[in-house]
């Protein structure tokens, strides 16, 4: 395992990922050299880890990348949805509705997994930071007790406790976010106009919020806000407030709730902010339920 993580840029749409599985991919994850291939990808919330793995799975399913064609099977697992005591083959069939719809059984998935010397298998495990080591089947894969010959890609936000799994990883990389060129490209695609994108980016610079735009999910939110009024709040606090208001509005429409305004939630958000700050300051990993 490298002494320090490789620094990988998040490209739209994740174009570096298939290259991780090919030969001569400088600065990225190593190509397979046999068994025990475990790769770890870290990145802050909203930086694009989930999108990256989904793009990998989609590229394989569509056959749009020749490198990924080496894999006979690709399985995507959301770790936050994993329940205790469920076998790996059941986790896969439960999380892939298409398998169930086509009559694929857990037994058939188990037969594939048990023949990892015959098949090239890629397992994408997303969100280790939301997983609490509650399932021995998942743990045994990460810790190389099973599926020795499968290629495993594991993602997580930076959090305490990762050192215990890093010892099992063969390579590590970090998604850093959009660079300036990618911000321009992504904004242009969302706003469907290069001139509008340039105007939005100019407003962002004038407001001092341009550093938020490196995170894909925040850039998308800022573009949506600009699309609505062709203006932006002039502070980061204003941006976050506008995003929260937008989320509340969308939730009201989607779920048919009575109209809730941000003012109605100010007290709650203030308390939640205090709890979050105390948690961060004291490096507490779990919130006490009585505080919530």
N, C-alpha and C positions, 0 to 999 in steps of 0.2 A: 504494500500500500504506500502511496506517495507520502512524504513527510508533511506536506501541506496540500490543501485541496487545489485542484486545477481551477482556474478562473474561467468559466464559460459564460458567454453572453447569451441571453434569451433572445432568439431571433424569431421574427414573425414569418411563417408560423412554425417555430421550433425546428428550423431547418438543420440545426447542428446535430439533432438527436440521432437520425439514422446513421450519420457518419461515425457515431461512437461504436458501431458494431462492425465497421469495416477496417481493413488494414491501413496502416500508415495514417492515423488520424492524430496529428500532432496536437498536444495541448488538451486532449480530450480523454475520454475513458478508453482503456486498452481493448484491443480485439480479443476474442476468446483464445485461450491458450490450452484449453482442455477443461478439466473439471474445476469445481470450486470457484466459479466466476460470480462474485457478488459486487455490485456497484452501488454506491451511495450518492444521492444527489440532494443537496441542501439548498435552502433559499427561504427568505422571509415570506410571510403571509401575503398572498395575492401576486407573488412574483411570477407564477406560471408553472409550478411543478405539476399540478393536476392536469392542466392543459397539455403540458409536454408529454405526459404518459398517454393521455387519450389520443394525442396526435400520433404517437408511435403505434398504438393499436389500430387506429384508422388507416395509417399508411400501410401496415401489414395486411389488413383486411382488403384494401383496395388493390393491393399489389403494385402500388405506385413507386415503391423503392426496391431496387434490385438487391440491396444488401439485406433487407429484412426478409427477403424470400428464402433465406437459408433456414428460417424457423418454420417448422411444421405446425406449431401451435403457439399462440400468444394468449395469455390469460391476464386480465386486469383485475386487481383486488383493491377495494377501498377498505383500508384497515379500520377506519372508524365505524364501519358497519359489521365488523367481525364480532361474533358472539362467543362466549365461553363454551367449550366442549363440543364444538362443531368441527368435523373433519374437513381437511383442505378441499377434497373433492365436492363436498356439500357446500362449502363457502363459494366455490366457483360457480356451481350450478344455480345457487340462490341469487348470486349477483349478476348473472347473465341470463336475462329473461329469454333471449333468443334460443339458448340451449334447451331450456325447459319447453319452449314452444315447439321445438323440433324433436322433442322426445328423447333428448340426450339425458342419460341418467348419471348420478354420482358414481355408480359402479364403472361406467364406461370412461369417465374422467379419471378415475383411480387407475384403470388399466393403462391409460396414456401416461400418467405421471410415474407409474411404476416401471415404465419402459423408457426412462430418460436417456438410456444409452442407445436406444434405437431411434428416438425422435429428438430433434432439436427443439427445445421448449424455452420460451421466454415468459417469465412471470413478472408482472409489473405491480409492485406493492406501493400504494400511495398513502402517505399520511402517518408515518410512524409516530409523530408527535401526538396524534389523537388515539394512539393504541396503547393499552395499559398492560401488555404482556398477560393477556387473559386466555390465550389459546395456544396450547402446546403444539398444534400442527403448524401454526405460523412461526412460532419460536424455533422449531426444529429446522425449518427451511432457512431462516435467517442465520442460524447458528451452524449450518452446514451438516446437520445430522441426517437430513434427507434431501432428496433432489440434488445430489452432488453435481450432476452433469447439466443441470439447467442453468440458464443465465437469469439472474435475479437483479432487478433494478428496484431500489428502495428509496423513497423520498421522505423528507422530514423538514420541518422548520427547525431553526437553531433552538436548542433547548437543553437544559441539564439532563444528564443521563445518557447522552449519545455515545459516550466513550465505551460503554459496555457492549455496544453493537459494532463500533468501529473496528474492533479487533477481528471481526469476521469479514470485513470488507476488503476486496482486492484493489479497489480504486475508488476515488472520491472526487466529486466535482461540486461546484457551487453555481447556481443560476444568479447572475448579478443584476439582471434587469435590462431594459431597453437602453441602447446608446442614443445619441442625438439623432442620427439618421433614421433609426428605427422608430423613434417617437414621431418624427415627421411623417414617415410612411404609414404608421398605424393611425394617426390622427386623420390623415388624408383619406384613408379607407373608410373610417367611421363617418366623417363629415361629408364624404363624397365630393370634395372640392379642395384642391391644393391651396387656393387663396383663403378659404375659410380656415383651413388648418393653420396657415401662417398667421392669420389674424388671432386665432385662439392662442397660439404659442407666444405671440407678442404680448398679449394680455397676461398670460401666465408669468412671463419674465418680469413685467411691470409690477405684478402683485407679489413677486418673490416666492411663487409656489412651484417653480419649474422643477425643483428636486423631487416633487411628488410624482412627476410624470414618468419617471423611470420604472415605476411599478405598474404593470399592465392594467390591473383592475382599477387603479385610481385614475390612470389616463383615460380609460373608457368612461368612467364616471364624469370626469371633467369635460370630456367631449360631449356627453349627453347634456350636461348643464349648459354648455355653450350653445348647443344645437337648439335649446329651448328659447333662449333669450338673446343670443349672440353677445353675451357679456359674461363676466365671471366675478365672484366676490373678490375683494381686494386683499384678503388675508387667508392664511391656512385654516384658521378657525372658521372663517366664513365658508370656505369650501367644504369642510367637514359637516358644518351645520346644514348646508344646502344638500349635501349627499344624504344625510339622515332624513331630512324633510322629504326628499324624493323617494327614499325607500319606504317611508311611512305612507306616502300618498299611493305608491304602487301596491302596497299591502292592503290598503283600504279598498282599492278598486278590485284587486284580485280576489279577495276573500269576502267582499261585501260587508265589511265591518262598518259600524257607525264611524263617522268622520273623526279621526284622531289628529290633533295638531301637535306640533313640536312643543308648544307651550304646555300642553297637558302632560308631557313626559319630562319636563325640565328637572323636576325634583328627583325622579328616578335615575335619569342620566347623570345627574350630579353625584348621587350616591354611588352609582356604578363606577364612575370615574375615580372617586376616592378609594373604593375597594381595589380597583385595578392598580392605582398608584401605590397603595400600601403593599399589594402583592409583588409588584415590580421592585419596590425599594427593599423589601425584606426577602426577596428571592424565594417566595413561597410558591410551590408548584401547584397546589390545589387550594381553591377558595373554601373557607369554612362555610358550611351550609347555613349556619345561623346568621352570618353576615349578609348572605344573599337574601 
